[in-house]
Amino acid sequence: MSKKAIPGTGGDRYVPYDKRSGEKSTVYFTRDLSAEGLKKIYDRVSSRIKGKIAVKLHTGEQQGPNIIPRPWVKNLIDTSLKDAVIVETNTYYEGDRYTTELHRKTLEINGWSFCPVDILDEDGTAMLPVKGGKWFTEMSVGKNLLGYDSLLVLTHFKGHTQGGFGGSDKNIGIGCADGRIGKAMIHTTPGSEDMWDIAKEEFMERMTESAKSVVDYFGENITFINVMRNMSVSCDCEGRAAMPVVTPNIGIVASNDILAVDQASIDLVYALKEAEHRDFIERVESRHGLRQLSYMKELNMGNDRYCLIDIDNNDEIILPKAAVKDVRPFEE
């Protein structure tokens, strides 16, 4: 039986928590969507981050409205990540970040000027091994990634036109692959005239294998934060053309486990009332985005069971339903 045919791996089918098996990881949660909330939750997962530190985040197209607020990131770097460097790669599509020159102009317009920004593929590419993959044995990433000791994956959790949702898996799976070779390996069948012809299960698997190459490279020196705010069904790569936000703000989750942090984020969305999560879930399931989660588990990248620790309430262990009982509306 192929991996695609394994029951429960369909990317359009949500697996409830009580149907999952295996070990549990720790995921921290706060409702405090602020610079202080981000710092507070980072402190819970910071022990792995040392040496020369890279912060991978989506810096956005020009004047994109939904990215993580720059003052939050500046405060985190100023107080907890001194000398850290924001890292990005150029895009596969033509736009504001297609070339290094355009990318740096966009960074300036968007205000990412308070610390160095390393465009990882500015000086070329490098190959990282993909262990246990079915599509790749190696993945092309921005060469400069190999110059860092630790990686903080700081993700704006949202929908995604092709991936269904964009969490930590997408942030490094697409975001560390270089703009010409690696991203083409994930998106396009060699020789195809359609640069976006790979979709659904195969796309999720290719993207996840790329993410695995990065996770394996950093080993113990990588951690993950998902900021669940301004969650359009569109990716931040759509900039001002992103669909309006209709899903409520939820909070911030963090873990040393990439699968657990993305699974908990998805569970929190599913725990919302039907009217609040309808559009987001339609985007996820119609693109078979949940295959990201089941494939991360198949690749032994982490656990889909976890303890959700509410750091706002004396580290109480809670369920997603309890976390979203007082969700915040979207704020411009």
N, C-alpha and C positions, 0 to 999 in steps of 0.2 A: 504493500500500500504506500503510495507517495505521501509526502508531508502535506500536500494540498488536500488529500482525501481524509486526513485524520479528523475524526469527529471533534467538533468544538473549535476548530481552527479557522472557520469561515470568518472573513473580515467584516461581514455584515451581521454577525450574531453576537450579541452581548452575553457574556458568561457571568451569571450572578455569583456573588462571593461564596455562597454555600455550595456551589458546584465546583469550586477550585480545590486543589490539593497541594501539599508540599509545605515547605518551611515558611516562616513569617519573617519579614524585615520590619524595620522601624521607619515610620514616616512621621515627620513633625508637621503640625498644622497651626496656622494663626489666621485670624480674621483681620488682623491689623495691616491693612493695605496702605503702608506709608514707608518712608525711609527708615524709621525706627523699627517697624515690623520686619522689614527685610533684613536689617542688621541682626535683630533678635533671633530670627530663625536661622540665619547663616551661622551664628555662634554655635548652634546645635550640631552642625555638620562640618565645622571648620578644621577639625583636628587632622584631616587628611591633606590639607592644603599647605604646602611649604615650598621653600626654594624659589625658583623663578616661576611666577604664577601667571597663567593666562585665564582670562574671563571670556568665555564664548557667549555672546549674546547677539540678537538680531538688532542691528542699529537702524534699520528701516530705510525705506525710500524717502525721497525729499518730502519733508513735512508730513510724514505718515502720522496719523492721529492716535494709534493704539499701542505703540511700543512702550516698554517699561520706562517710566519717567526718568529722565537724565539726572535730576537731583537725587533720586534714590540711589542710583548707581554711583554717583559722585560721593555721596555720604558713605556708602559701603567701602569704596576704595580708600577714601581719606581716613576712615576710622579703623578698618579691619584688614585692608588689603594693600597697604602701602607698597608702592613700586610695582603693583600688578599692571598688566597690559591687557586691554580689550583686544580680542582677535576676531577677525572676519575673513571671508573669502569673496572673490568676485563672483558675479552671477553667471548662470548659463544663458539666460535670456538677455537681450539687448534692453538696456534701461539705465537708471541712475547709478548703478553699481557694476556695470558690465566690464569696464576697464579700471585699472588702478587709478588713473587720472580722474575719471568720472566718480569713482568711489570716494576718493579723498575730498572732492568737492562736495559730495552729498554728506559726508561726515561733518564737514565744516558747517554746512547749512543746518544740519540737525543738531548741532551743538555738542558733538562728541569731541570736545577740545580740552577737557580737564585732565586727561591722562593720555599716554601714548596709545595709538591704535595700530596694530600690526595686521596688514592685509597678507594673510599667510601664503598666498600663491603669487605675491608680487615678484618674488625671486625664483619661481619655479615650483616644481612638484617633487614629491617623494612617495614611495609605495609602502604601505603598511600591510602586514599579513592579515588575512581573514581566516580565522580558525573555524573549521566545521561548517563553512558556508556551502550552499548548493549552487550559487550563481558566481561567486568570486573566490579566488585564492588570495587576492590582494586588492587593495583599493588605493587610488591616487588621491593624495591630500596635498594641501598647501605645505610646501617644504618647511616653512618656518615653524610649523607646529612642533617639530622635533626638537626645537630649541628650548622647550619649557619642561619644568619638573612636575607641575601640577596644573589641573584644569578645573575651574569652577564653571559648570554648565548652567548659566543663568538664563532661563527661558520664559518668554511671554507665551503662556499656554493659550491656544486659540484654535479656530478651525483652519482648514487648509483645502485649497481647491482640488488638489490631487491626492494628498495624503489623508484627507478626512479630518485629521486634527494634527496640530503641530505642538509636540511636547519636547522633552529632552532628547528622545530618539531622533526626531526630525532635526533638532537644533544642531546636533553633531553629525548625524548621518548625511544630511545635505550640506550643512553649514561648514564642515571641515573639509569636505571633498572640494578639490580645486574647480575653478569655473569652466574649464574647457575639457579636461579628461575625466576626472572623477564624476562630476555631475552628469556628463554624457553617458558614462558607464551605468549610472542608476536610471536615467530617464529614457534612453533611446536604444532601440535595437540597432546593432551595427549595420550600416547600409540603408537604414530607413530614411525616407524623406520627411517623416514626421518626428520632430525632436521630442515629442511628448507621447510617444506611442505605447510606452510601458505603463500599465495602470493596475489598479486593484491589488490582488494578492501578490503578484510578481513585483510590482513597484514597492509595496511595503517590505517585502523580503529583501530586495536589493538595498533599500535605504537602511534597513536594520543591520544588514551585514556590514555596511559602511560604518554605521555607528559602533558596531562591535569592534572593528579594527581600532577605533579611537579608545574605547573603554579598555581593551586589552593592552594597548600601548601604555596608558597611564597607570593601570593596575590599581593599587591602593590609593593613588594620589589623584582621585577624581571624585567629585560630588555634584549633586544636582538640586536645583531649586526651580520650581514652576510657579510663576506669578499668574494667578487666575483673575485677571482684571481686563475690562474692555475686550471681551472675548467675541469678536466678530467671527462669522463662519469663514471669513477670508483671512489669508495669511498677511503678515505685515509687508510681504514683498509686493502686495497690491497697492500699498500706500494710500493716497487719498481716494482711490477707486474702490477701497474695501467696502463690503456690504455694511449697512448700519448695525450697530450692536444691539441685540435684543435679549441676550442671555445675561442674567444678573452677575455682578461681581461676587466672588466667593471668598478668596483669601490667598494664602501662600502655602505651598507644601514643599518639603525638602527631605531628602534621603540620600544615603550613600549607595542606594540601589536604583538603577535607572528604570528597571521594569516597575518596581514598586511605586516610584514617584509618578510615572505616567499612568499606571493602573489606578492609583488613588485619585488622580486628577479626573480621569474618566468616570470613576465611581461617584465622585462628588457632583459631576454634571448630571449623571443618571439619577442621582438622589434628589435633584430639584423637582419641582412640580412640573407636570406634563406641559403646561402652557409656557413654562420658563425655559425648558430645554428642547422643545420640539425642533426648532430650526437647527440647533447645533447637532443633535443626534441624527437628524436626517442627513446632514452633511457627512458625518462620520460613517454612518452605515451605508449610504449610497456609494461611497468611495471604497468601502471595505477597509476602512482605517483601523478597525480593531485587530486586523491581522498583525499590526505592529506588535501588539501585546503578546499574542499567542506565539509569534515567532521569536520574540525575545526570550520567552520561556523555553522554547525548543533549543535555542542556542545557549542555554544556561547563563543568560545575562543577569538573572535575578529572580525574584519571587513575585507572584501575583497575589499573595496573601501577605498581610501586614498588620501591625498595630498602629493605629492612627492616634498620635499623641497630641492632645490639645494644649499647647504651651500657654494659651491665654487663661486656662483654668487648672492650674496646679498639676500639669502633665497628666490630666485625666485621659484614659483610653476611651475613645468614642467611636461611633459608627458614622459613616458619611451623612446619614439622615440627620443626625444630631448636629453635625457641622454646618449644614445649610438651612437650619430652621429660621435663622435671621439674616438671610442674604441681603446684600446691599444692591440697590438698583444701579444700573449703569450711570456713571457720572461723566459729563463732558469734560 
